[in-house]
Amino acid sequence: MSYLDLTIQQMHQALVEGLVTSEQLVKEAILRIKNDKTNSFEALALDQALEEAKKVTSVGEEEILKGIPFLAKDNYSTKGIETTASSDVLSGYVPIFDAEVITRLKNAGAILLGKTTLDELAMGGTGTTGHKGVTTNPYDNSRIIGGSSCGSCASVASGIVPFSLGSDTGDSVRKPASYGGIYGFKPTWGRISRFGLFPFACSLDTVAYFARSVYDIAVLTEILAGHDDKDMSSSYKEVENYSSYLRRENDKKKIGYFKPILDAIDDEKIKNSYFKLLDELKNKGYEVNQYDFPEELLDALYPVYMIISCSEATSNDANLDGVKFGLKPSEEAKTWSEYMSDARTRGFSSLIKRRFIIGSFSLLAENQEELFRRAQKARNLIVEEMNKFFLENDYLILPCAKSVPPKVEDVTNKWSKKPDFIDNHLGIANLGGFPSLTCPLGYENGLPYGVNITGRQYQEGYVLKCGQDIEDVTKLVNSLCFNHKEGI
Amino acid sequence: MNFEPVIGIEIHVQLKTKSKMFSSAPTSFGCLPNSQTIPYDLGCPGTMPLVNKEAVRYAIRICKGLNMNINQLVQFDRKNYFYSDLPKGFQITQQEFPIGSDGYLDIEDSQGQIHHIGIERAHMEEDTAKQLHLADMTLIDYNRCGTPLVEIVSKPDIRSGEVASKYVEMIREIVTFLDVCDGKLEEGSMRCDVNISLRPIGSTKFGTKVEVKNLNSIANVRAALDYEVKRQSEILLSGGQVTQETRRYDESKKQTSLMRVKTNAVDYKYFREPNIIPIKLSDEFVKSAIDTMHKLPSVYKKELMDKGLTSKEAEVLLSSRELADYFEETASLNVKDIKTLWNYIMGDIIAYINKEFITWGDLKFTKQNLADFVNMISEGKINSKQGKEVIALMLEKGEDPNKVVKDLGLEQISDQGEIEKLVEEVLASNAQSIADYKAGHDRALGYIVGQVMKASKGKANPSLAKELILKKLG
């Protein structure tokens, strides 16, 4: 056993007791990075990390993250480290400032090893579309880990770091967490500053992260949450002591689920574990209810998400024009418009261009009422329905995905004409800004699958408590690709 | 056929706040290029807009000055387009819910006729970067990028170049008096675009409009519009059609020239800025912004007229807040005759200021000195000829007029006995003039007064002298 295989909580204890040093942890992590087969990394800052680790000579009880290595998705601005969001358009861009969450983690003493791959500009759910190619699943390199936070998920699942930063706009942390057999959490929109997170779709984007236990997620939330003057949308609401929720009795125990989503799952193993979990939770005093969420609203999830996210993205990424930073356009370009066209033509993949065109088309004055505004109205209806759901229920609990991670060759980036609810239901949490946690649930032929809990806005504590109860059932703490446990 | 011009004006007012509309970078003017920027101003990914409270305060004051309704729910939209001076690829503005709506200004033309000009909206937005086009390259200076702007859009209520220029002048006065903008059209801190179309008098339909840009002085606003009225009338009278286009005013040729023909309007794909949650301004915030705002020019004008100035006299003083304040503060120092004060300020003093390129604050004498001086004149203690000498010394050396008058022995003799003595002497030696006066030659009286003045070395109070002469002559 390596100390690097432990949770933050355990690793911290080992550091406090002097059983291991930060330098040893970082060296081990570097070794694992070098032997990694998942193609999870963008720019790394290993020398600086080692320097920082050497400075850590003692760790106090309260310094929970001090000396602990982590990785960040390459869409967080990192001072002095090239940040491309896995897109050629940003090649060579070295930010001069740290994202707020990077600053908070560094201030807490955590050691940044570098950056991880993502679907280009965080637009995608497969982890196959970044400029470095496919990021694979450490459980089986012929399979995907999911995206867009692919590199961050793979590196936690494979034991390189105990936690990593991802970002979640549709399900970009919570879906991969299911494919990687780890915990992935997206708090309430506004709970954590997005300053320095490269925007994909601001009204949906959330800082999110991977870890290997609910306790670790709670601790990270305590450190990352809270108002930041650099992000006007970050909340002034008091940051709670989330980890204290985990060991006390839960006073909110009503679970709801949507039947059409379960009906859409063919995988019996996943379904069985899910219902087994519900039974276990009932034994713990939870009440489980089926909720009739209108199917037409479930049908609307995909188009609403696509129209809103693409519309915001086409505007958010209009700054990527080669003029100020990033890809240098060719010498041929003579006018400013040729210059920008050249940078954007060569800088973005065709998948990104397709999203921009959809977004642009939806925002055109002649289409805006029918597409963008209609999508917003539908979003409001979905959120209203969820608020109704939360009048009777405390948590929405559903399987994260319809299957274990698929084979790379079975993944298509084509868009389905009739999308399944099951592929898109995690986006409900983004449309409504709800906190949402993916927990590992079990394994099928050695491949992981997870379950998701979504709760009311700013009820991070309750969602994590419910997650803790699930963790207590599945016993899936620190389940890594090379020594995974069984789950249920 | 007679045509009526239909004119609308868009004015961009650059706010004098210390920092930018959505970033903490300073707004200093004339600094080293690209030295006044933070990552937000360059559109670096992950940076986010932070609304400048002071800019909102300034915008509220402008709205108040333009008699507008103030929208207390502040919201912003993105205006999306690609251009080299626009680093984010969008501008944050207030398309859907401008902070100010439905205002007006009443403009008095040279005939004394009042024109009620509606103001459609005033909204906050951020300025673009400045470009320097060289022969083989374009340089971009992001210092200006993000500077707060308030755009003021009039209704198409203006019917002449004269009223248009007065409207711009009035807005310039308002924003400079409020101290929210330095109002320099020539430096671009206030920028003005006009839209003009012609239509037959009596028609209620609008003709094809032409936009004229690059109007860097108030005189050019009028000149460009007068030129356009002439140009468009000629086209229409010769049976032609005005094309919808953007023109620029060429000051040296005194005419407008084509910049670009407007094809289909650009679709800016506006949508709500998702990073700024709508801000509800409290009643107290709005009230305090208004309560603490500087007096508007219209208030100055009313006060000045109440003190006895004509509308024209008052208006002249409104050309700058410094002048108006100078006048008002001096007038409050127990000045007896406000018109005399006006005459000196708008005469000798302003001439000196213009000649020396100084400001009102640079004058060497105190306002109390000036008030004393003006009272000496209006009370007849010194005459206007002596006044010239005294004010010159005040301007050059900052001397106290009381001291100058004493030192030079200029003080008028207003002592009745003393003048009476002089009158008697003069009358005694001017029998012929007395005879002439009695024969009905009024000019003789002037001569006698002149002689008394001469005898007093110019110090006698002339009106008192005249009075005493008449008394003696019965």
Chai-1 contact restraints between the chains, C-beta under 6 A:
chainA,res_idxA,chainB,res_idxB,connection_type,confidence,min_distance_angstrom,max_distance_angstrom,comment,restraint_id
A,S77,B,G46,contact,1.0,0.0,6.0,A-B,restraint_1
A,F97,B,P39,contact,1.0,0.0,6.0,A-B,restraint_2
A,A99,B,G46,contact,1.0,0.0,6.0,A-B,restraint_3
A,F195,B,M48,contact,1.0,0.0,6.0,A-B,restraint_4
A,G196,B,G46,contact,1.0,0.0,6.0,A-B,restraint_5
A,L197,B,G46,contact,1.0,0.0,6.0,A-B,restraint_6
A,F198,B,P45,contact,1.0,0.0,6.0,A-B,restraint_7
A,F198,B,G46,contact,1.0,0.0,6.0,A-B,restraint_8
A,C202,B,P274,contact,1.0,0.0,6.0,A-B,restraint_9
A,C202,B,N275,contact,1.0,0.0,6.0,A-B,restraint_10
A,S203,B,P274,contact,1.0,0.0,6.0,A-B,restraint_11
A,D231,B,M48,contact,1.0,0.0,6.0,A-B,restraint_12
A,M232,B,L50,contact,1.0,0.0,6.0,A-B,restraint_13
A,M232,B,I276,contact,1.0,0.0,6.0,A-B,restraint_14
A,S233,B,N275,contact,1.0,0.0,6.0,A-B,restraint_15
A,S233,B,I277,contact,1.0,0.0,6.0,A-B,restraint_16
A,S315,B,R78,contact,1.0,0.0,6.0,A-B,restraint_17
A,S315,B,N80,contact,1.0,0.0,6.0,A-B,restraint_18
A,S315,B,F90,contact,1.0,0.0,6.0,A-B,restraint_19
A,A318,B,G89,contact,1.0,0.0,6.0,A-B,restraint_20
A,A318,B,F90,contact,1.0,0.0,6.0,A-B,restraint_21
A,N319,B,G43,contact,1.0,0.0,6.0,A-B,restraint_22
A,N319,B,K88,contact,1.0,0.0,6.0,A-B,restraint_23
A,N319,B,G89,contact,1.0,0.0,6.0,A-B,restraint_24
A,K324,B,L42,contact,1.0,0.0,6.0,A-B,restraint_25
A,K324,B,P87,contact,1.0,0.0,6.0,A-B,restraint_26
A,W336,B,S84,contact,1.0,0.0,6.0,A-B,restraint_27
A,M340,B,F82,contact,1.0,0.0,6.0,A-B,restraint_28
A,L363,B,K269,contact,1.0,0.0,6.0,A-B,restraint_29
A,L364,B,D267,contact,1.0,0.0,6.0,A-B,restraint_30
A,A365,B,D267,contact,1.0,0.0,6.0,A-B,restraint_31
